[in-house]
Amino acid sequence: MTQTDLISPVAVFDAGIGSYSIVARIREKWPQKDIVYLADRASFPYGRKDSDELGQVMLRTIHFLEGYHPASIVIASNAPSIMVLETIRNKVKTPLAGVTPPLAEAIEKSKTGHVAIMGVQSLVESVMFADFIAPFAGQATVSGLNASPAIDHVENGDFLFKPDVTQATVDRLVSEIRAADPLIDVLTLSSTHLPWLRDYFERAAPDCIFLDPADAMVEQLDIGPMGHGKIHAIATEAPGYEIAEFERMLARIGVDLTLEKVSF
């Protein structure tokens, strides 16, 4: 498939498997929309990069994807969406969308006024995260919780093939959440990996509500004209993060895609 085979596609990318959940939502809502799906394995993981490095990675990747003449580009990762998205908008030509915690919805649904945002460590410990939650300080008690150990179980496929191990990690995380603030009753799954673990979290905390940030983002997406319903799947790779292994990971979750190797 070439760039000219696609009609104003939506480009969706991150460094891991989490972003495919965004692709699946777009496909469900707009079956005829063309999509460019990029797994930037050479930059894995986003969640352990600081804001300066993330900004450089985002710009490099977005400039590459603009070669497909997309209607919009989705940064399908919470960390860069909060940490650098606003600083790079004016440096690119294409409309950008990010995935950010649905904090207002979480507060609205909470009965206790205590909510939590689960994400990677670099996100929840960043200055940008503190700035993100600051406007809500008078409305609720908002905690940021490091869910990186659970996210690892998505990247390595444990959530499919080692459910007991995955559940044990999620149970420990929920115990830490309850110890930090037992009044928390609504949590956002603020890594695109975490929705794959929603069943695990709901088993660990059946009295809590878990929100997927992707839902609101897809509803608001600047989608552009329809195409032919094609998915053009591409990937970068690096030693230890080979495309063949990533294709096997996709196959484990029932996704049959052949990824074309690209570099930029």
Secondary structure, 3 states (H helix, E strand, C coil): CCHHHCCCCEEEEECCHHHHHHHHHHHHHCCCCCEEEEEEHHHCCHHHCCHHHHHHHHHHHHHHHHHHCCCEEEECCHHHHHHCHHHHHHHCCCCEEECCCCHHHHHHHCCCCEEEEEECHHHHCCHHHHHHHHHHCCCCEEEEEECHHHHHHHHCCHHHHCHHHHHHHHHHHHHHHHHHCCCCCEEEECCCCHHHHHHHHHHHCCCCEEECCHHHHHHCCCCCCCCCCCEEEEEECECCECHHHHHHHHHHCCCCCCCEECCC
